[in-house]
């Protein structure tokens, strides 16, 4: 089956949905039939199971639509299902579909009217335009911080107050300080979390910066000599440029 839309669920998630639904029904069946005592109880239990099966089928068909890229169709069916019947994983997929369709108000409502949860998901997606649109409708310090990071407005980001700091945001802020050539401040932010990759990045930045300063010093000293070694000066200058490029891309 071909479609021009990008599937929003992986094969793994699809298996989890199907497997989880079937497993839930088996457990429910075993539990119910172990406790019923009369034929009337059994009949009521069977009716309840049939209702549950129909609901599971409806949810499964809905996620099948999402898998095939029919986001609009999936959203339409999801909106007709009682949200209390959805698992947390299913709610997250529902919210992701809503975000993709720019239905931010409904996504916030799905999260119990907590915009920060929706904003966090948009930020993780790295969709700058969506983050900007969401920030206009639901402005917050968190959104301003994340948006400044994605737009590489480092000064605005590190100056933003009232931000709910997470491990990820400490990492983002430390990186912002590095881009502003403020190693001390970067280390202070990194001290809040255990992130070996971030610490290594800061160490590499510091080491590379010292190497650049040392090369500049050698070039200046060589230029002051009566018998200048032009080849040495050129070599040092080339190395310096390479290190400066490396520093810029850290």
BELPEZI-V797998 format. One record per helix or strand of 3 or more residues. SS is the DSSP state (@ for helix, = for strand). FROM is the first residue (numbers start at 0). TO is the last residue. Records with the same first field share a line. If there is no record, write none. Layout:
SS: FROM-TO, FROM-TO
//
This chain:
@: 10-34, 38-66, 70-77, 82-84, 87-99, 103-109, 114-124, 127-136, 140-149, 153-158, 166-178, 182-189, 195-223, 229-247
//
